[in-house]
Amino acid sequence: MAEDRSFLFLLGSARAGGNTEILARRAAKELPRGVGQRWIRTAEVPLAPFVDRKHDGEDLVPPAGNERLLLDATFAATDLVIASPVYWYSVSASMKLYFDHWAGWLDQPELEFKARMRGKTLWGVSVLAEQPEQAEPLIGTLRKTAEYLGMRWGGQLLGNGSRPGDVLLDEGALKSAEAFFAGADLVRV
Ligand SMILES: Cc1cc2nc3c(=O)[nH]c(=O)nc-3n(C[C@H](O)[C@H](O)[C@H](O)COP(=O)(O)O)c2cc1C
């Protein structure tokens, strides 16, 4: 049922209104009305540098502030859309930091992070300036992360562009965007 689904769009660009955001919004336009959407720019909810406390014998610090906000938004979503431009063949630094914090959340058994992530769907939306092959490490990162957490892999939507708005000239990407969430098997209401 479409009403049971809730999409969290995490925008990882270091600028607002860039190509990745344009492409993600184009794809989201096709989501049925009953489907929840929440949009968060990772740059607007900055996370503290990740400290790996797993083996230092200290009590782990429960997530607070922006970290709690992102954890709660993550848990509330059935579908997690990682909308990150390709930066150095991978996700942006703010998006990578979010994933690093997943490691901390995994280390806190009371959060039941792995159990609560299982069965959600992870999607990727990215724009890059060069050849699509440069996105391979990014796609591998997302696919393997989904696999590790027992999440479904929804797929990767890729576009080309450099200046904001360039992706609107990428007809193939716009066409793919229209059909991207068709794979979500959402019932139209
Ligand atoms: C820090 C940084 C690293 C980048 N690395 C790559 C790269 O490895 N490969 C590529 O094709 N484009 C790269 N680009 C270009 C961006 O992917 C491209 O300009 C994209 O449109 C930016 O995303 P945005 O418009 O959504 O902000 C990089 C841009 C920046 C700012």
The ligand as a MOL file (V3000), in Angstrom:
LIG
                    3D

  0  0  0     0  0            999 V3000
M  V30 BEGIN CTAB
M  V30 COUNTS 31 33 0 0 0
M  V30 BEGIN ATOM
M  V30 1 C 34.4370 17.9370 -4.3710 0
M  V30 2 C 33.9610 17.5290 -5.7350 0
M  V30 3 C 34.3760 16.3340 -6.2560 0
M  V30 4 C 33.9060 15.9130 -7.5080 0
M  V30 5 N 34.3070 14.6890 -7.9910 0
M  V30 6 C 33.8190 14.2550 -9.1640 0
M  V30 7 C 34.1930 12.9800 -9.6710 0
M  V30 8 O 34.9260 12.2060 -9.0680 0
M  V30 9 N 33.7000 12.5920 -10.8850 0
M  V30 10 C 32.8470 13.3950 -11.5940 0
M  V30 11 O 32.4190 13.0010 -12.6690 0
M  V30 12 N 32.4570 14.6040 -11.1300 0
M  V30 13 C 32.9280 15.0580 -9.9400 0
M  V30 14 N 32.5340 16.2800 -9.4570 0
M  V30 15 C 31.5130 17.0410 -10.1920 0
M  V30 16 C 30.1130 16.8830 -9.5670 0
M  V30 17 O 29.7490 15.5280 -9.4500 0
M  V30 18 C 29.0740 17.5730 -10.4490 0
M  V30 19 O 29.4340 18.9220 -10.6400 0
M  V30 20 C 27.6930 17.5510 -9.8340 0
M  V30 21 O 26.7730 18.2060 -10.6790 0
M  V30 22 C 27.6690 18.2730 -8.5190 0
M  V30 23 O 26.5220 17.9270 -7.8960 0
M  V30 24 P 25.3280 18.9520 -7.6030 0
M  V30 25 O 25.0830 19.7360 -8.8800 0
M  V30 26 O 24.2380 18.0520 -7.2790 0
M  V30 27 O 25.7510 19.8400 -6.4910 0
M  V30 28 C 33.0050 16.7410 -8.2430 0
M  V30 29 C 32.6220 17.9750 -7.7120 0
M  V30 30 C 33.0860 18.3780 -6.4830 0
M  V30 31 C 32.6310 19.7140 -5.9270 0
M  V30 END ATOM
M  V30 BEGIN BOND
M  V30 1 1 1 2
M  V30 2 1 2 3
M  V30 3 2 2 30
M  V30 4 2 3 4
M  V30 5 1 4 5
M  V30 6 1 4 28
M  V30 7 2 5 6
M  V30 8 1 6 7
M  V30 9 1 6 13
M  V30 10 2 7 8
M  V30 11 1 7 9
M  V30 12 1 9 10
M  V30 13 2 10 11
M  V30 14 1 10 12
M  V30 15 2 12 13
M  V30 16 1 13 14
M  V30 17 1 14 15
M  V30 18 1 14 28
M  V30 19 1 15 16
M  V30 20 1 16 17
M  V30 21 1 16 18
M  V30 22 1 18 19
M  V30 23 1 18 20
M  V30 24 1 20 21
M  V30 25 1 20 22
M  V30 26 1 22 23
M  V30 27 1 23 24
M  V30 28 2 24 25
M  V30 29 1 24 26
M  V30 30 1 24 27
M  V30 31 2 28 29
M  V30 32 1 29 30
M  V30 33 1 30 31
M  V30 END BOND
M  V30 END CTAB
M  END
